[in-house]
Amino acid sequence: MSNTHSVFLKEMGITEWSSKDAVHAISSAESSVQVQQATAIAHQEAVEKVSQGHWWFFGTQPQGDAQTLFQNVVRTLGLGPQEWSWKSTNDNLGTLQAPGDGLPVVAFAFGGPIAQKITGERDPLPQLRETILSLNNGADEEIPVIASFDLAQLVTKPKDKALLWQDLLLAKSVLQNI
């Protein structure tokens, strides 16, 4: 291996390099044990995962590619089925209350009109984004709302997905700091 390759690998954080020819075959018994250990560790991590809070997603129920995008958002955030729910703006916002488990809640609005409806704000989406709003449900407890793009719009404008990710990170930060 040349010196330039070695420097490049060190910059990438790779300190030890072995060629494919030098790798010894692992016996099937050792391989089986390693798979069992990895499965046990993954199961233990899943059991030990503690919920950071609840996510309420508001917007038009996604269909097709927008639904795939939403499923990827949920997966990327690492949310389990009990950690998020889809809410409709047609629901009476006054009846929405944080779950009784004491965990914090963050609301995420997909689309400007949705954000305006649930917060009572009148500004357009560009002014509502990157701002922590409050759910207009008439309750004493404030539930933070983060406004972002409509999922259908993100499917047609993939460059805006980076902005969606910024909004999701803001919501995650808000949730962790409640």
C-alpha positions as CSV (number, residue, x, y, z in Angstrom):
1,M,0.0,0.0,0.0
2,S,1.4,3.4,-1.0
3,N,2.0,6.1,1.5
4,T,-0.7,8.3,0.1
5,H,-3.3,5.5,0.5
6,S,-2.1,5.1,4.1
7,V,-2.5,8.8,4.8
8,F,-6.0,8.8,3.2
9,L,-7.1,5.8,5.3
10,K,-5.8,7.4,8.5
11,E,-7.8,10.6,7.7
12,M,-10.9,8.5,7.4
13,G,-10.2,7.0,10.8
14,I,-9.2,3.6,9.5
15,T,-6.1,2.6,11.4
16,E,-5.9,-1.1,10.4
17,W,-6.2,-2.4,6.9
18,S,-6.1,-6.0,5.7
19,S,-6.6,-7.3,2.2
20,K,-9.4,-9.7,1.3
21,D,-6.8,-12.4,0.6
22,A,-5.5,-12.2,4.2
23,V,-8.9,-12.7,5.8
24,H,-9.3,-16.1,7.3
25,A,-12.6,-17.9,6.9
26,I,-14.7,-18.0,10.1
27,S,-16.1,-21.4,10.9
28,S,-19.8,-21.8,10.7
29,A,-20.1,-22.4,14.5
30,E,-18.2,-19.2,15.3
31,S,-20.4,-17.3,12.8
32,S,-23.6,-18.7,14.3
33,V,-22.4,-17.6,17.8
34,Q,-21.7,-14.1,16.5
35,V,-25.1,-13.8,14.9
36,Q,-26.8,-15.0,18.1
37,Q,-24.8,-12.4,20.2
38,A,-25.6,-9.6,17.7
39,T,-29.3,-10.5,17.8
40,A,-29.3,-10.6,21.6
41,I,-27.6,-7.2,21.8
42,A,-30.1,-5.7,19.3
43,H,-33.0,-7.1,21.3
44,Q,-31.6,-5.8,24.6
45,E,-31.1,-2.3,23.1
46,A,-34.7,-2.3,21.8
47,V,-36.0,-3.3,25.2
48,E,-33.8,-0.7,27.0
49,K,-34.8,2.1,24.6
50,V,-36.5,4.8,26.6
51,S,-39.0,7.0,24.9
52,Q,-38.0,10.7,24.8
53,G,-41.5,11.9,24.3
54,H,-44.5,11.9,21.9
55,W,-44.7,13.3,18.4
56,W,-48.0,14.6,17.1
57,F,-47.9,15.0,13.3
58,F,-50.5,17.3,11.7
59,G,-51.3,17.5,8.0
60,T,-53.0,15.9,5.1
61,Q,-52.8,12.1,5.5
62,P,-49.9,11.1,3.2
63,Q,-50.5,8.9,0.2
64,G,-48.1,7.1,-2.2
65,D,-44.6,8.6,-2.3
66,A,-45.5,11.1,0.4
67,Q,-46.4,8.2,2.7
68,T,-43.1,6.5,1.9
69,L,-41.3,9.7,2.8
70,F,-43.3,10.0,6.1
71,Q,-42.5,6.4,7.0
72,N,-38.8,7.1,6.4
73,V,-39.0,10.2,8.6
74,V,-40.5,8.1,11.4
75,R,-37.9,5.4,10.9
76,T,-35.0,7.9,10.8
77,L,-36.2,9.5,14.0
78,G,-36.2,6.1,15.6
79,L,-39.8,6.4,16.7
80,G,-41.8,3.4,17.9
81,P,-45.5,3.0,17.2
82,Q,-46.4,4.3,20.7
83,E,-44.2,7.4,20.3
84,W,-46.0,9.1,17.5
85,S,-49.6,9.7,16.2
86,W,-51.2,11.3,13.2
87,K,-53.6,14.1,14.2
88,S,-56.2,15.8,12.1
89,T,-56.9,19.5,12.0
90,N,-60.6,18.6,11.9
91,D,-60.3,17.2,15.5
92,N,-61.3,19.5,18.3
93,L,-57.9,20.9,19.4
94,G,-59.3,21.6,22.8
95,T,-59.6,17.9,23.5
96,L,-56.0,17.2,22.7
97,Q,-54.0,16.7,25.9
98,A,-50.5,15.4,26.6
99,P,-50.4,11.7,27.4
100,G,-50.6,10.9,31.1
101,D,-47.2,9.2,31.2
102,G,-45.5,12.5,31.9
103,L,-43.4,12.5,28.8
104,P,-43.2,15.7,26.8
105,V,-45.1,16.2,23.5
106,V,-44.0,18.1,20.3
107,A,-46.4,18.8,17.4
108,F,-45.1,18.9,13.9
109,A,-47.2,20.6,11.2
110,F,-46.8,19.6,7.6
111,G,-47.7,22.6,5.5
112,G,-48.3,26.3,6.1
113,P,-52.1,26.2,6.2
114,I,-52.0,23.4,8.8
115,A,-49.5,25.3,11.0
116,Q,-51.7,28.4,10.8
117,K,-54.8,26.5,11.7
118,I,-53.3,24.7,14.8
119,T,-51.4,27.7,16.1
120,G,-53.7,30.6,15.2
121,E,-50.7,32.3,13.5
122,R,-51.3,34.2,10.2
123,D,-47.8,34.4,8.8
124,P,-46.9,32.4,5.8
125,L,-44.8,29.2,6.1
126,P,-41.4,30.9,5.5
127,Q,-41.9,33.0,8.6
128,L,-43.3,30.2,10.6
129,R,-40.4,27.8,9.9
130,E,-37.5,27.7,12.3
131,T,-39.7,29.1,15.0
132,I,-41.1,27.4,18.0
133,L,-44.9,28.0,18.0
134,S,-47.5,26.9,20.4
135,L,-50.6,24.6,19.8
136,N,-53.8,26.7,20.1
137,N,-55.8,24.2,22.2
138,G,-56.9,26.5,25.0
139,A,-55.1,24.3,27.6
140,D,-52.9,25.6,30.3
141,E,-50.0,23.4,29.2
142,E,-48.3,24.7,26.1
143,I,-47.4,22.1,23.4
144,P,-44.7,23.3,21.1
145,V,-45.3,23.2,17.4
146,I,-42.7,23.1,14.6
147,A,-43.9,24.1,11.1
148,S,-42.5,22.5,8.0
149,F,-43.3,21.8,4.3
150,D,-46.2,19.6,3.2
151,L,-45.1,16.1,2.4
152,A,-46.6,16.1,-1.1
153,Q,-44.6,19.3,-1.8
154,L,-41.4,17.6,-0.6
155,V,-42.0,14.8,-3.1
156,T,-42.1,17.2,-6.0
157,K,-39.2,19.4,-4.7
158,P,-36.5,17.0,-3.3
159,K,-34.1,19.9,-2.5
160,D,-36.5,21.0,0.2
161,K,-36.0,17.7,2.1
162,A,-32.8,19.2,3.7
163,L,-35.0,22.0,5.1
164,L,-37.5,19.3,6.4
165,W,-34.6,17.6,8.1
166,Q,-33.6,21.0,9.8
167,D,-37.2,21.3,11.0
168,L,-37.2,17.7,12.4
169,L,-33.9,18.4,14.2
170,L,-35.4,21.5,15.8
171,A,-38.4,19.5,16.9
172,K,-36.2,16.8,18.3
173,S,-34.1,19.4,20.2
174,V,-37.3,21.0,21.6
175,L,-38.6,17.6,22.7
176,Q,-35.3,16.8,24.5
177,N,-35.2,20.2,26.3
178,I,-38.8,20.2,27.6
